[in-house]
Amino acid sequence: MSAHVRLYQVLALSAFGFATYRWFDDSPLVAAGWTVVGLWYLYALRFGPDRIDEYAVDT
C-alpha cells in the first residue's frame, strides 16, 4: 500500500470525524460539506488508487 493511498484513507476518516463533530455542534450544512469531502476521498480510493500515485507530485 502506497503512502498516497494511506493518506487518502486518513483524510477520508478525518473528514467523516470532523463532519460528526460539526453535526453535534449544530452546523448541519458544514457537516454535509465534510461528508461530501469524505465520500470523494472514498470514491478516489475505490475507483482510482492507481491514479492517486499517477497524479502525485514528486517532491
C-alpha positions in Angstrom: 0.0 0.0 0.0 1.5 3.3 -1.0 1.8 6.4 1.2 -0.7 8.2 -1.0 -3.4 5.6 -0.5 -2.8 5.6 3.2 -3.1 9.5 3.2 -6.4 9.3 1.4 -7.7 6.8 4.0 -6.6 9.1 6.8 -8.2 12.2 5.1 -11.5 10.3 4.5 -11.7 9.2 8.1 -10.8 12.7 9.3 -13.4 14.3 7.1 -16.1 12.0 8.5 -14.9 12.6 12.0 -15.0 16.4 11.5 -18.4 16.1 9.9 -19.7 14.2 13.0 -18.2 16.9 15.3 -19.8 19.7 13.2 -23.2 17.9 13.2 -23.2 17.8 17.0 -22.0 21.4 17.1 -25.3 22.4 15.4 -23.8 23.0 11.9 -25.5 20.5 9.6 -24.6 22.4 6.4 -20.9 22.3 7.3 -21.3 18.7 8.3 -22.9 17.9 5.0 -20.0 19.5 3.2 -17.4 17.5 5.1 -19.4 14.3 4.4 -19.2 15.1 0.7 -15.4 15.5 1.0 -15.2 12.2 2.8 -17.2 10.5 0.1 -15.0 12.0 -2.5 -11.9 10.5 -0.9 -13.6 7.1 -0.6 -14.6 7.3 -4.3 -11.0 8.1 -5.2 -9.8 5.1 -3.1 -12.4 2.8 -4.6 -12.1 3.6 -8.3 -8.7 5.1 -8.7 -5.9 4.0 -6.3 -3.6 3.7 -9.3 -4.4 7.2 -10.4 -3.6 8.6 -6.9 0.1 7.7 -7.4 0.0 8.6 -11.1 -1.0 12.2 -10.4 1.0 12.6 -7.2 3.6 15.4 -7.2 7.1 14.2 -6.6 8.9 16.4 -4.1 
